[in-house]
């Protein structure tokens, strides 16, 4: 199993920025199946929903409008580390506010830059004021892998592990 960290994705995109991604837009790689939970639900309900659906985050809504996002990391830092009773914590109290968004036609490199600038791992995709998707670091890693394969950047490498290993030997990083 490959574990990809946020800093690794940023490094890889910076290293291979020259790859022509201008024709790729957010719509091409976003995850369209999004899960939302009302802000006044318990963290326990959110955790059960995430576990049932096999997802690592849910959007928090108030009056039908997205106001935040809760990830596994939020549970660890804001509930587990503080030893709070999960059933008594409201999801709206531990959510991270949405800092920035993108539209479906936003170029991927612009979306990546927004994620880097705001130090976020998940970028909500809005269309006409409606939440229509999300881009995650995993989505970006998959896109990068596909792009590298198509551009022949992996010539001589049998798998993605070789690329990540060789990237770790860059003197500048």
Secondary structure, DSSP 8 states (H G I E B T S, - for coil): -----HHHHHHHHHHTTTS--TT-BHHHH-B----EEETTSBHHHHHHHHHHHT-SEEEEEETTEEEEEEEHHHHIIIIITTT--GGGSBHHHH-EE---EE-TTSBHHHHHHHHHHHT-SEEEEEETTEEEEEEEHHHHHHHHHHHHHHHTTTTT-SSHHHHHHHHTT-TT-
